[in-house]
Amino acid sequence: MKLCVALDLPSAGENIALATALHDYDIWLKIGFRSYIRDGRAFIDTLRQINPDFRLFLDLKLYDIPNTMADAAEEIAELGVDMFNIHASAGEVAMRTVMERLQKFEARPLVLAVTALTSFDEAGFRSIYGAGIDEKAEQFARMSYENGLDGVVSSAFESRAIKAATSDSFLTLCPGIRPFGEDAGDQQRVATLELAREEKVDFAVVGRPIYKDENPAEKVAKILEKM
């Protein structure tokens, strides 16, 4: 299991300070909507300067018509990030189009599909998708696997079932991890590191429990030790 630290702070300076504090650790960094829209490619370049060995996950959750998604995927690959994601509900054609367009890259980024956002509870999810979270997460995962993606974004609670429906090598990246039982905040389906390990999670995304800690580097060290 790999640790992915969410850079979700209000300013580029705060995110850069956090990354700098963590520069000695073998971790992934998640760059989300706010950070990328505000700070752009320059932010990615700065993170590379802090530690060229940081692995970068661009969390933009692409969702559009297939050709537009594929255009965006190519641009993301040109950025040199290590992983990005799309929405599984964009469909099979979109998945295939994205993956076909990335074939020209010698070292393409990993591509994950979002199954069910961890902010959904069962009732809210069912009202939109017409089925329960577990059922649709597995369906979206199988669709992603069959169309050449590398894995999915899901809650830790779906990870084991997703691997059973696809392959043990099919990646699961799980937000909403609270390493030591911290407050769930706006997440509905949060999990501890112990549960994530039991559920065969590949990437544990941790944000607030790290960047709200008085000593983020020490908190990361404790998380890595526990992992």
mmCIF file of the C-alpha atoms, coordinates in Angstrom:
data_MODEL
# 
_entry.id   MODEL 
# 
loop_
_atom_site.group_PDB 
_atom_site.id 
_atom_site.type_symbol 
_atom_site.label_atom_id 
_atom_site.label_alt_id 
_atom_site.label_comp_id 
_atom_site.label_asym_id 
_atom_site.label_entity_id 
_atom_site.label_seq_id 
_atom_site.pdbx_PDB_ins_code 
_atom_site.Cartn_x 
_atom_site.Cartn_y 
_atom_site.Cartn_z 
_atom_site.occupancy 
_atom_site.B_iso_or_equiv 
_atom_site.pdbx_formal_charge 
_atom_site.auth_seq_id 
_atom_site.auth_comp_id 
_atom_site.auth_asym_id 
_atom_site.auth_atom_id 
_atom_site.pdbx_PDB_model_num 
ATOM 1   C CA . MET A 1 1   ? 0.000   0.000   0.000   1.00 0.00 ? 1   MET A CA 1 
ATOM 2   C CA . LYS A 1 2   ? 1.300   3.449   -1.008  1.00 0.00 ? 2   LYS A CA 1 
ATOM 3   C CA . LEU A 1 3   ? 0.580   6.730   0.764   1.00 0.00 ? 3   LEU A CA 1 
ATOM 4   C CA . CYS A 1 4   ? -0.862  9.527   -1.393  1.00 0.00 ? 4   CYS A CA 1 
ATOM 5   C CA . VAL A 1 5   ? -0.917  12.917  0.324   1.00 0.00 ? 5   VAL A CA 1 
ATOM 6   C CA . ALA A 1 6   ? -3.640  15.323  -0.824  1.00 0.00 ? 6   ALA A CA 1 
ATOM 7   C CA . LEU A 1 7   ? -2.391  18.850  -1.505  1.00 0.00 ? 7   LEU A CA 1 
ATOM 8   C CA . ASP A 1 8   ? -5.715  20.522  -0.764  1.00 0.00 ? 8   ASP A CA 1 
ATOM 9   C CA . LEU A 1 9   ? -4.584  23.636  1.095   1.00 0.00 ? 9   LEU A CA 1 
ATOM 10  C CA . PRO A 1 10  ? -5.961  27.103  0.244   1.00 0.00 ? 10  PRO A CA 1 
ATOM 11  C CA . SER A 1 11  ? -2.816  28.484  -1.437  1.00 0.00 ? 11  SER A CA 1 
ATOM 12  C CA . ALA A 1 12  ? 0.100   27.354  -3.568  1.00 0.00 ? 12  ALA A CA 1 
ATOM 13  C CA . GLY A 1 13  ? 2.479   28.571  -0.881  1.00 0.00 ? 13  GLY A CA 1 
ATOM 14  C CA . GLU A 1 14  ? 0.881   26.350  1.765   1.00 0.00 ? 14  GLU A CA 1 
ATOM 15  C CA . ASN A 1 15  ? 0.906   23.324  -0.515  1.00 0.00 ? 15  ASN A CA 1 
ATOM 16  C CA . ILE A 1 16  ? 4.536   23.938  -1.470  1.00 0.00 ? 16  ILE A CA 1 
ATOM 17  C CA . ALA A 1 17  ? 5.475   24.292  2.198   1.00 0.00 ? 17  ALA A CA 1 
ATOM 18  C CA . LEU A 1 18  ? 3.764   20.968  2.929   1.00 0.00 ? 18  LEU A CA 1 
ATOM 19  C CA . ALA A 1 19  ? 5.516   19.230  0.030   1.00 0.00 ? 19  ALA A CA 1 
ATOM 20  C CA . THR A 1 20  ? 8.833   20.701  1.155   1.00 0.00 ? 20  THR A CA 1 
ATOM 21  C CA . ALA A 1 21  ? 8.297   19.378  4.665   1.00 0.00 ? 21  ALA A CA 1 
ATOM 22  C CA . LEU A 1 22  ? 7.684   15.918  3.193   1.00 0.00 ? 22  LEU A CA 1 
ATOM 23  C CA . HIS A 1 23  ? 10.512  15.955  0.646   1.00 0.00 ? 23  HIS A CA 1 
ATOM 24  C CA . ASP A 1 24  ? 12.406  13.063  2.295   1.00 0.00 ? 24  ASP A CA 1 
ATOM 25  C CA . TYR A 1 25  ? 9.526   10.597  2.049   1.00 0.00 ? 25  TYR A CA 1 
ATOM 26  C CA . ASP A 1 26  ? 8.711   8.068   -0.679  1.00 0.00 ? 26  ASP A CA 1 
ATOM 27  C CA . ILE A 1 27  ? 5.132   9.187   -1.269  1.00 0.00 ? 27  ILE A CA 1 
ATOM 28  C CA . TRP A 1 28  ? 2.627   10.182  -3.919  1.00 0.00 ? 28  TRP A CA 1 
ATOM 29  C CA . LEU A 1 29  ? 1.129   13.672  -4.027  1.00 0.00 ? 29  LEU A CA 1 
ATOM 30  C CA . LYS A 1 30  ? -2.434  14.355  -5.167  1.00 0.00 ? 30  LYS A CA 1 
ATOM 31  C CA . ILE A 1 31  ? -3.062  17.579  -7.092  1.00 0.00 ? 31  ILE A CA 1 
ATOM 32  C CA . GLY A 1 32  ? -6.756  18.387  -7.183  1.00 0.00 ? 32  GLY A CA 1 
ATOM 33  C CA . PHE A 1 33  ? -9.089  20.782  -8.995  1.00 0.00 ? 33  PHE A CA 1 
ATOM 34  C CA . ARG A 1 34  ? -8.431  23.858  -6.928  1.00 0.00 ? 34  ARG A CA 1 
ATOM 35  C CA . SER A 1 35  ? -4.653  23.544  -6.938  1.00 0.00 ? 35  SER A CA 1 
ATOM 36  C CA . TYR A 1 36  ? -4.352  22.829  -10.656 1.00 0.00 ? 36  TYR A CA 1 
ATOM 37  C CA . ILE A 1 37  ? -6.859  25.454  -11.802 1.00 0.00 ? 37  ILE A CA 1 
ATOM 38  C CA . ARG A 1 38  ? -5.204  28.084  -9.637  1.00 0.00 ? 38  ARG A CA 1 
ATOM 39  C CA . ASP A 1 39  ? -1.532  27.147  -9.999  1.00 0.00 ? 39  ASP A CA 1 
ATOM 40  C CA . GLY A 1 40  ? -1.294  25.169  -13.245 1.00 0.00 ? 40  GLY A CA 1 
ATOM 41  C CA . ARG A 1 41  ? 1.751   23.492  -14.716 1.00 0.00 ? 41  ARG A CA 1 
ATOM 42  C CA . ALA A 1 42  ? 4.119   25.729  -12.759 1.00 0.00 ? 42  ALA A CA 1 
ATOM 43  C CA . PHE A 1 43  ? 2.912   24.034  -9.577  1.00 0.00 ? 43  PHE A CA 1 
ATOM 44  C CA . ILE A 1 44  ? 3.731   20.592  -10.993 1.00 0.00 ? 44  ILE A CA 1 
ATOM 45  C CA . ASP A 1 45  ? 7.192   21.829  -12.016 1.00 0.00 ? 45  ASP A CA 1 
ATOM 46  C CA . THR A 1 46  ? 7.787   23.202  -8.518  1.00 0.00 ? 46  THR A CA 1 
ATOM 47  C CA . LEU A 1 47  ? 6.876   19.883  -6.919  1.00 0.00 ? 47  LEU A CA 1 
ATOM 48  C CA . ARG A 1 48  ? 9.355   18.145  -9.224  1.00 0.00 ? 48  ARG A CA 1 
ATOM 49  C CA . GLN A 1 49  ? 12.039  20.590  -8.108  1.00 0.00 ? 49  GLN A CA 1 
ATOM 50  C CA . ILE A 1 50  ? 11.341  19.873  -4.440  1.00 0.00 ? 50  ILE A CA 1 
ATOM 51  C CA . ASN A 1 51  ? 11.823  16.145  -5.004  1.00 0.00 ? 51  ASN A CA 1 
ATOM 52  C CA . PRO A 1 52  ? 12.143  14.637  -8.506  1.00 0.00 ? 52  PRO A CA 1 
ATOM 53  C CA . ASP A 1 53  ? 11.112  11.280  -7.025  1.00 0.00 ? 53  ASP A CA 1 
ATOM 54  C CA . PHE A 1 54  ? 7.678   12.460  -5.886  1.00 0.00 ? 54  PHE A CA 1 
ATOM 55  C CA . ARG A 1 55  ? 4.981   10.565  -7.807  1.00 0.00 ? 55  ARG A CA 1 
ATOM 56  C CA . LEU A 1 56  ? 2.201   12.890  -8.912  1.00 0.00 ? 56  LEU A CA 1 
ATOM 57  C CA . PHE A 1 57  ? -1.512  12.079  -9.223  1.00 0.00 ? 57  PHE A CA 1 
ATOM 58  C CA . LEU A 1 58  ? -3.541  14.707  -11.107 1.00 0.00 ? 58  LEU A CA 1 
ATOM 59  C CA . ASP A 1 59  ? -7.044  14.354  -9.708  1.00 0.00 ? 59  ASP A CA 1 
ATOM 60  C CA . LEU A 1 60  ? -9.257  16.121  -12.283 1.00 0.00 ? 60  LEU A CA 1 
ATOM 61  C CA . LYS A 1 61  ? -11.883 13.368  -12.833 1.00 0.00 ? 61  LYS A CA 1 
ATOM 62  C CA . LEU A 1 62  ? -12.373 13.947  -16.559 1.00 0.00 ? 62  LEU A CA 1 
ATOM 63  C CA . TYR A 1 63  ? -15.987 13.622  -17.712 1.00 0.00 ? 63  TYR A CA 1 
ATOM 64  C CA . ASP A 1 64  ? -17.002 14.790  -21.179 1.00 0.00 ? 64  ASP A CA 1 
ATOM 65  C CA . ILE A 1 65  ? -17.585 13.416  -24.665 1.00 0.00 ? 65  ILE A CA 1 
ATOM 66  C CA . PRO A 1 66  ? -14.968 10.777  -25.617 1.00 0.00 ? 66  PRO A CA 1 
ATOM 67  C CA . ASN A 1 67  ? -12.915 12.894  -28.020 1.00 0.00 ? 67  ASN A CA 1 
ATOM 68  C CA . THR A 1 68  ? -12.701 15.812  -25.594 1.00 0.00 ? 68  THR A CA 1 
ATOM 69  C CA . MET A 1 69  ? -11.624 13.477  -22.797 1.00 0.00 ? 69  MET A CA 1 
ATOM 70  C CA . ALA A 1 70  ? -8.967  11.941  -25.034 1.00 0.00 ? 70  ALA A CA 1 
ATOM 71  C CA . ASP A 1 71  ? -7.671  15.400  -26.010 1.00 0.00 ? 71  ASP A CA 1 
ATOM 72  C CA . ALA A 1 72  ? -7.388  16.281  -22.331 1.00 0.00 ? 72  ALA A CA 1 
ATOM 73  C CA . ALA A 1 73  ? -5.709  12.941  -21.555 1.00 0.00 ? 73  ALA A CA 1 
ATOM 74  C CA . GLU A 1 74  ? -3.010  13.660  -24.124 1.00 0.00 ? 74  GLU A CA 1 
ATOM 75  C CA . GLU A 1 75  ? -2.341  17.065  -22.589 1.00 0.00 ? 75  GLU A CA 1 
ATOM 76  C CA . ILE A 1 76  ? -2.148  15.511  -19.136 1.00 0.00 ? 76  ILE A CA 1 
ATOM 77  C CA . ALA A 1 77  ? 0.354   12.932  -20.387 1.00 0.00 ? 77  ALA A CA 1 
ATOM 78  C CA . GLU A 1 78  ? 2.475   15.784  -21.768 1.00 0.00 ? 78  GLU A CA 1 
ATOM 79  C CA . LEU A 1 79  ? 2.639   17.250  -18.245 1.00 0.00 ? 79  LEU A CA 1 
ATOM 80  C CA . GLY A 1 80  ? 4.631   14.223  -17.109 1.00 0.00 ? 80  GLY A CA 1 
ATOM 81  C CA . VAL A 1 81  ? 2.402   13.300  -14.184 1.00 0.00 ? 81  VAL A CA 1 
ATOM 82  C CA . ASP A 1 82  ? 2.339   9.662   -13.083 1.00 0.00 ? 82  ASP A CA 1 
ATOM 83  C CA . MET A 1 83  ? -1.405  9.121   -12.773 1.00 0.00 ? 83  MET A CA 1 
ATOM 84  C CA . PHE A 1 84  ? -4.738  10.802  -13.522 1.00 0.00 ? 84  PHE A CA 1 
ATOM 85  C CA . ASN A 1 85  ? -8.401  9.848   -13.414 1.00 0.00 ? 85  ASN A CA 1 
ATOM 86  C CA . ILE A 1 86  ? -11.642 9.944   -15.358 1.00 0.00 ? 86  ILE A CA 1 
ATOM 87  C CA . HIS A 1 87  ? -15.246 9.221   -14.395 1.00 0.00 ? 87  HIS A CA 1 
ATOM 88  C CA . ALA A 1 88  ? -16.282 5.631   -15.106 1.00 0.00 ? 88  ALA A CA 1 
ATOM 89  C CA . SER A 1 89  ? -19.799 6.823   -15.870 1.00 0.00 ? 89  SER A CA 1 
ATOM 90  C CA . ALA A 1 90  ? -18.437 8.575   -18.975 1.00 0.00 ? 90  ALA A CA 1 
ATOM 91  C CA . GLY A 1 91  ? -18.758 5.091   -20.475 1.00 0.00 ? 91  GLY A CA 1 
ATOM 92  C CA . GLU A 1 92  ? -16.878 2.437   -22.400 1.00 0.00 ? 92  GLU A CA 1 
ATOM 93  C CA . VAL A 1 93  ? -16.354 4.450   -25.578 1.00 0.00 ? 93  VAL A CA 1 
ATOM 94  C CA . ALA A 1 94  ? -14.737 7.250   -23.602 1.00 0.00 ? 94  ALA A CA 1 
ATOM 95  C CA . MET A 1 95  ? -12.500 4.772   -21.777 1.00 0.00 ? 95  MET A CA 1 
ATOM 96  C CA . ARG A 1 96  ? -11.346 3.102   -24.989 1.00 0.00 ? 96  ARG A CA 1 
ATOM 97  C CA . THR A 1 97  ? -10.783 6.427   -26.741 1.00 0.00 ? 97  THR A CA 1 
ATOM 98  C CA . VAL A 1 98  ? -8.650  7.737   -23.872 1.00 0.00 ? 98  VAL A CA 1 
ATOM 99  C CA . MET A 1 99  ? -6.540  4.591   -23.693 1.00 0.00 ? 99  MET A CA 1 
ATOM 100 C CA . GLU A 1 100 ? -6.070  4.410   -27.476 1.00 0.00 ? 100 GLU A CA 1 
ATOM 101 C CA . ARG A 1 101 ? -4.850  8.000   -27.601 1.00 0.00 ? 101 ARG A CA 1 
ATOM 102 C CA . LEU A 1 102 ? -2.327  7.349   -24.835 1.00 0.00 ? 102 LEU A CA 1 
ATOM 103 C CA . GLN A 1 103 ? -0.695  4.446   -26.672 1.00 0.00 ? 103 GLN A CA 1 
ATOM 104 C CA . LYS A 1 104 ? 1.701   6.790   -28.476 1.00 0.00 ? 104 LYS A CA 1 
ATOM 105 C CA . PHE A 1 105 ? 3.398   7.744   -25.207 1.00 0.00 ? 105 PHE A CA 1 
ATOM 106 C CA . GLU A 1 106 ? 6.440   5.658   -24.335 1.00 0.00 ? 106 GLU A CA 1 
ATOM 107 C CA . ALA A 1 107 ? 5.722   6.015   -20.623 1.00 0.00 ? 107 ALA A CA 1 
ATOM 108 C CA . ARG A 1 108 ? 2.061   6.906   -20.227 1.00 0.00 ? 108 ARG A CA 1 
ATOM 109 C CA . PRO A 1 109 ? 0.529   7.816   -16.876 1.00 0.00 ? 109 PRO A CA 1 
ATOM 110 C CA . LEU A 1 110 ? -1.643  5.338   -15.010 1.00 0.00 ? 110 LEU A CA 1 
ATOM 111 C CA . VAL A 1 111 ? -5.337  5.914   -15.672 1.00 0.00 ? 111 VAL A CA 1 
ATOM 112 C CA . LEU A 1 112 ? -7.952  5.283   -12.998 1.00 0.00 ? 112 LEU A CA 1 
ATOM 113 C CA . ALA A 1 113 ? -11.742 5.544   -13.184 1.00 0.00 ? 113 ALA A CA 1 
ATOM 114 C CA . VAL A 1 114 ? -13.865 7.044   -10.415 1.00 0.00 ? 114 VAL A CA 1 
ATOM 115 C CA . THR A 1 115 ? -16.591 4.607   -9.368  1.00 0.00 ? 115 THR A CA 1 
ATOM 116 C CA . ALA A 1 116 ? -18.525 6.265   -6.513  1.00 0.00 ? 116 ALA A CA 1 
ATOM 117 C CA . LEU A 1 117 ? -17.371 9.465   -4.857  1.00 0.00 ? 117 LEU A CA 1 
ATOM 118 C CA . THR A 1 118 ? -16.709 8.886   -1.163  1.00 0.00 ? 118 THR A CA 1 
ATOM 119 C CA . SER A 1 119 ? -18.917 11.881  -0.312  1.00 0.00 ? 119 SER A CA 1 
ATOM 120 C CA . PHE A 1 120 ? -21.989 9.855   -1.363  1.00 0.00 ? 120 PHE A CA 1 
ATOM 121 C CA . ASP A 1 121 ? -24.073 7.948   1.116   1.00 0.00 ? 121 ASP A CA 1 
ATOM 122 C CA . GLU A 1 122 ? -26.196 5.042   -0.138  1.00 0.00 ? 122 GLU A CA 1 
ATOM 123 C CA . ALA A 1 123 ? -29.413 7.036   -0.567  1.00 0.00 ? 123 ALA A CA 1 
ATOM 124 C CA . GLY A 1 124 ? -27.752 9.935   -2.377  1.00 0.00 ? 124 GLY A CA 1 
ATOM 125 C CA . PHE A 1 125 ? -25.899 7.609   -4.742  1.00 0.00 ? 125 PHE A CA 1 
ATOM 126 C CA . ARG A 1 126 ? -28.964 5.506   -5.516  1.00 0.00 ? 126 ARG A CA 1 
ATOM 127 C CA . SER A 1 127 ? -31.012 8.623   -6.320  1.00 0.00 ? 127 SER A CA 1 
ATOM 128 C CA . ILE A 1 128 ? -28.603 9.472   -9.147  1.00 0.00 ? 128 ILE A CA 1 
ATOM 129 C CA . TYR A 1 129 ? -27.396 6.093   -10.433 1.00 0.00 ? 129 TYR A CA 1 
ATOM 130 C CA . GLY A 1 130 ? -30.481 3.970   -9.769  1.00 0.00 ? 130 GLY A CA 1 
ATOM 131 C CA . ALA A 1 131 ? -28.535 1.248   -7.973  1.00 0.00 ? 131 ALA A CA 1 
ATOM 132 C CA . GLY A 1 132 ? -26.537 0.758   -4.795  1.00 0.00 ? 132 GLY A CA 1 
ATOM 133 C CA . ILE A 1 133 ? -22.899 1.767   -4.341  1.00 0.00 ? 133 ILE A CA 1 
ATOM 134 C CA . ASP A 1 134 ? -21.554 -1.784  -4.097  1.00 0.00 ? 134 ASP A CA 1 
ATOM 135 C CA . GLU A 1 135 ? -23.353 -2.951  -7.244  1.00 0.00 ? 135 GLU A CA 1 
ATOM 136 C CA . LYS A 1 136 ? -22.355 0.029   -9.391  1.00 0.00 ? 136 LYS A CA 1 
ATOM 137 C CA . ALA A 1 137 ? -18.780 0.155   -8.066  1.00 0.00 ? 137 ALA A CA 1 
ATOM 138 C CA . GLU A 1 138 ? -18.239 -3.435  -9.197  1.00 0.00 ? 138 GLU A CA 1 
ATOM 139 C CA . GLN A 1 139 ? -19.940 -2.793  -12.530 1.00 0.00 ? 139 GLN A CA 1 
ATOM 140 C CA . PHE A 1 140 ? -17.846 0.320   -13.180 1.00 0.00 ? 140 PHE A CA 1 
ATOM 141 C CA . ALA A 1 141 ? -14.693 -1.540  -12.113 1.00 0.00 ? 141 ALA A CA 1 
ATOM 142 C CA . ARG A 1 142 ? -15.323 -4.435  -14.497 1.00 0.00 ? 142 ARG A CA 1 
ATOM 143 C CA . MET A 1 143 ? -16.015 -1.984  -17.315 1.00 0.00 ? 143 MET A CA 1 
ATOM 144 C CA . SER A 1 144 ? -12.785 -0.117  -16.551 1.00 0.00 ? 144 SER A CA 1 
ATOM 145 C CA . TYR A 1 145 ? -10.779 -3.332  -16.393 1.00 0.00 ? 145 TYR A CA 1 
ATOM 146 C CA . GLU A 1 146 ? -12.213 -4.667  -19.661 1.00 0.00 ? 146 GLU A CA 1 
ATOM 147 C CA . ASN A 1 147 ? -11.399 -1.402  -21.443 1.00 0.00 ? 147 ASN A CA 1 
ATOM 148 C CA . GLY A 1 148 ? -7.749  -1.270  -20.465 1.00 0.00 ? 148 GLY A CA 1 
ATOM 149 C CA . LEU A 1 149 ? -7.633  1.106   -17.517 1.00 0.00 ? 149 LEU A CA 1 
ATOM 150 C CA . ASP A 1 150 ? -5.160  0.503   -14.695 1.00 0.00 ? 150 ASP A CA 1 
ATOM 151 C CA . GLY A 1 151 ? -7.537  0.753   -11.762 1.00 0.00 ? 151 GLY A CA 1 
ATOM 152 C CA . VAL A 1 152 ? -10.308 2.661   -10.062 1.00 0.00 ? 152 VAL A CA 1 
ATOM 153 C CA . VAL A 1 153 ? -10.958 5.251   -7.404  1.00 0.00 ? 153 VAL A CA 1 
ATOM 154 C CA . SER A 1 154 ? -13.341 3.904   -4.783  1.00 0.00 ? 154 SER A CA 1 
ATOM 155 C CA . SER A 1 155 ? -13.836 3.775   -1.059  1.00 0.00 ? 155 SER A CA 1 
ATOM 156 C CA . ALA A 1 156 ? -11.829 1.185   0.840   1.00 0.00 ? 156 ALA A CA 1 
ATOM 157 C CA . PHE A 1 157 ? -15.042 -0.727  1.499   1.00 0.00 ? 157 PHE A CA 1 
ATOM 158 C CA . GLU A 1 158 ? -15.349 -1.729  -2.172  1.00 0.00 ? 158 GLU A CA 1 
ATOM 159 C CA . SER A 1 159 ? -11.677 -2.535  -2.808  1.00 0.00 ? 159 SER A CA 1 
ATOM 160 C CA . ARG A 1 160 ? -11.649 -6.272  -2.102  1.00 0.00 ? 160 ARG A CA 1 
ATOM 161 C CA . ALA A 1 161 ? -14.824 -6.918  -4.095  1.00 0.00 ? 161 ALA A CA 1 
ATOM 162 C CA . ILE A 1 162 ? -13.465 -4.878  -7.000  1.00 0.00 ? 162 ILE A CA 1 
ATOM 163 C CA . LYS A 1 163 ? -10.292 -6.966  -7.118  1.00 0.00 ? 163 LYS A CA 1 
ATOM 164 C CA . ALA A 1 164 ? -12.340 -10.157 -6.909  1.00 0.00 ? 164 ALA A CA 1 
ATOM 165 C CA . ALA A 1 165 ? -14.404 -8.965  -9.900  1.00 0.00 ? 165 ALA A CA 1 
ATOM 166 C CA . THR A 1 166 ? -11.327 -7.947  -11.923 1.00 0.00 ? 166 THR A CA 1 
ATOM 167 C CA . SER A 1 167 ? -7.783  -8.878  -10.891 1.00 0.00 ? 167 SER A CA 1 
ATOM 168 C CA . ASP A 1 168 ? -5.537  -8.584  -7.840  1.00 0.00 ? 168 ASP A CA 1 
ATOM 169 C CA . SER A 1 169 ? -3.258  -6.396  -9.980  1.00 0.00 ? 169 SER A CA 1 
ATOM 170 C CA . PHE A 1 170 ? -6.109  -3.982  -10.823 1.00 0.00 ? 170 PHE A CA 1 
ATOM 171 C CA . LEU A 1 171 ? -5.347  -0.909  -8.723  1.00 0.00 ? 171 LEU A CA 1 
ATOM 172 C CA . THR A 1 172 ? -7.615  0.628   -6.111  1.00 0.00 ? 172 THR A CA 1 
ATOM 173 C CA . LEU A 1 173 ? -7.002  4.170   -4.915  1.00 0.00 ? 173 LEU A CA 1 
ATOM 174 C CA . CYS A 1 174 ? -9.086  5.069   -1.900  1.00 0.00 ? 174 CYS A CA 1 
ATOM 175 C CA . PRO A 1 175 ? -9.742  8.587   -0.533  1.00 0.00 ? 175 PRO A CA 1 
ATOM 176 C CA . GLY A 1 176 ? -11.220 9.188   2.880   1.00 0.00 ? 176 GLY A CA 1 
ATOM 177 C CA . ILE A 1 177 ? -8.548  7.307   4.816   1.00 0.00 ? 177 ILE A CA 1 
ATOM 178 C CA . ARG A 1 178 ? -8.384  8.370   8.451   1.00 0.00 ? 178 ARG A CA 1 
ATOM 179 C CA . PRO A 1 179 ? -5.191  6.699   9.751   1.00 0.00 ? 179 PRO A CA 1 
ATOM 180 C CA . PHE A 1 180 ? -5.888  7.077   13.453  1.00 0.00 ? 180 PHE A CA 1 
ATOM 181 C CA . GLY A 1 181 ? -9.675  7.478   13.499  1.00 0.00 ? 181 GLY A CA 1 
ATOM 182 C CA . GLU A 1 182 ? -9.729  11.217  12.789  1.00 0.00 ? 182 GLU A CA 1 
ATOM 183 C CA . ASP A 1 183 ? -12.956 13.123  12.057  1.00 0.00 ? 183 ASP A CA 1 
ATOM 184 C CA . ALA A 1 184 ? -14.662 12.163  8.780   1.00 0.00 ? 184 ALA A CA 1 
ATOM 185 C CA . GLY A 1 185 ? -15.401 15.756  7.730   1.00 0.00 ? 185 GLY A CA 1 
ATOM 186 C CA . ASP A 1 186 ? -17.469 15.828  4.514   1.00 0.00 ? 186 ASP A CA 1 
ATOM 187 C CA . GLN A 1 187 ? -16.684 12.207  3.645   1.00 0.00 ? 187 GLN A CA 1 
ATOM 188 C CA . GLN A 1 188 ? -19.347 9.546   4.188   1.00 0.00 ? 188 GLN A CA 1 
ATOM 189 C CA . ARG A 1 189 ? -17.340 6.333   3.729   1.00 0.00 ? 189 ARG A CA 1 
ATOM 190 C CA . VAL A 1 190 ? -14.058 6.709   5.607   1.00 0.00 ? 190 VAL A CA 1 
ATOM 191 C CA . ALA A 1 191 ? -11.731 3.914   6.653   1.00 0.00 ? 191 ALA A CA 1 
ATOM 192 C CA . THR A 1 192 ? -8.749  3.279   8.898   1.00 0.00 ? 192 THR A CA 1 
ATOM 193 C CA . LEU A 1 193 ? -5.389  2.020   7.649   1.00 0.00 ? 193 LEU A CA 1 
ATOM 194 C CA . GLU A 1 194 ? -6.135  -1.378  9.164   1.00 0.00 ? 194 GLU A CA 1 
ATOM 195 C CA . LEU A 1 195 ? -9.313  -1.718  7.128   1.00 0.00 ? 195 LEU A CA 1 
ATOM 196 C CA . ALA A 1 196 ? -7.559  -0.438  3.987   1.00 0.00 ? 196 ALA A CA 1 
ATOM 197 C CA . ARG A 1 197 ? -4.884  -3.086  4.381   1.00 0.00 ? 197 ARG A CA 1 
ATOM 198 C CA . GLU A 1 198 ? -7.466  -5.824  4.940   1.00 0.00 ? 198 GLU A CA 1 
ATOM 199 C CA . GLU A 1 199 ? -9.345  -4.671  1.831   1.00 0.00 ? 199 GLU A CA 1 
ATOM 200 C CA . LYS A 1 200 ? -6.156  -4.811  -0.319  1.00 0.00 ? 200 LYS A CA 1 
ATOM 201 C CA . VAL A 1 201 ? -6.090  -1.080  -1.052  1.00 0.00 ? 201 VAL A CA 1 
ATOM 202 C CA . ASP A 1 202 ? -3.148  -0.053  -3.260  1.00 0.00 ? 202 ASP A CA 1 
ATOM 203 C CA . PHE A 1 203 ? -3.169  3.723   -2.652  1.00 0.00 ? 203 PHE A CA 1 
ATOM 204 C CA . ALA A 1 204 ? -4.386  5.291   0.588   1.00 0.00 ? 204 ALA A CA 1 
ATOM 205 C CA . VAL A 1 205 ? -5.209  8.984   0.102   1.00 0.00 ? 205 VAL A CA 1 
ATOM 206 C CA . VAL A 1 206 ? -4.780  11.071  3.232   1.00 0.00 ? 206 VAL A CA 1 
ATOM 207 C CA . GLY A 1 207 ? -5.334  14.824  3.368   1.00 0.00 ? 207 GLY A CA 1 
ATOM 208 C CA . ARG A 1 208 ? -6.668  16.630  6.419   1.00 0.00 ? 208 ARG A CA 1 
ATOM 209 C CA . PRO A 1 209 ? -5.152  14.278  9.027   1.00 0.00 ? 209 PRO A CA 1 
ATOM 210 C CA . ILE A 1 210 ? -1.733  15.257  7.630   1.00 0.00 ? 210 ILE A CA 1 
ATOM 211 C CA . TYR A 1 211 ? -1.988  18.904  6.638   1.00 0.00 ? 211 TYR A CA 1 
ATOM 212 C CA . LYS A 1 212 ? -3.985  19.878  9.728   1.00 0.00 ? 212 LYS A CA 1 
ATOM 213 C CA . ASP A 1 213 ? -1.457  18.261  12.042  1.00 0.00 ? 213 ASP A CA 1 
ATOM 214 C CA . GLU A 1 214 ? 1.006   20.518  13.873  1.00 0.00 ? 214 GLU A CA 1 
ATOM 215 C CA . ASN A 1 215 ? 3.862   18.403  12.496  1.00 0.00 ? 215 ASN A CA 1 
ATOM 216 C CA . PRO A 1 216 ? 2.876   16.953  9.112   1.00 0.00 ? 216 PRO A CA 1 
ATOM 217 C CA . ALA A 1 217 ? 6.254   15.270  8.553   1.00 0.00 ? 217 ALA A CA 1 
ATOM 218 C CA . GLU A 1 218 ? 5.996   13.450  11.864  1.00 0.00 ? 218 GLU A CA 1 
ATOM 219 C CA . LYS A 1 219 ? 2.421   12.415  11.039  1.00 0.00 ? 219 LYS A CA 1 
ATOM 220 C CA . VAL A 1 220 ? 3.538   11.020  7.673   1.00 0.00 ? 220 VAL A CA 1 
ATOM 221 C CA . ALA A 1 221 ? 6.311   9.089   9.376   1.00 0.00 ? 221 ALA A CA 1 
ATOM 222 C CA . LYS A 1 222 ? 3.794   7.534   11.771  1.00 0.00 ? 222 LYS A CA 1 
ATOM 223 C CA . ILE A 1 223 ? 1.444   6.652   8.908   1.00 0.00 ? 223 ILE A CA 1 
ATOM 224 C CA . LEU A 1 224 ? 4.224   5.023   6.898   1.00 0.00 ? 224 LEU A CA 1 
ATOM 225 C CA . GLU A 1 225 ? 5.335   3.069   9.929   1.00 0.00 ? 225 GLU A CA 1 
ATOM 226 C CA . LYS A 1 226 ? 1.779   1.867   10.493  1.00 0.00 ? 226 LYS A CA 1 
ATOM 227 C CA . MET A 1 227 ? 1.401   0.967   6.815   1.00 0.00 ? 227 MET A CA 1 
# 
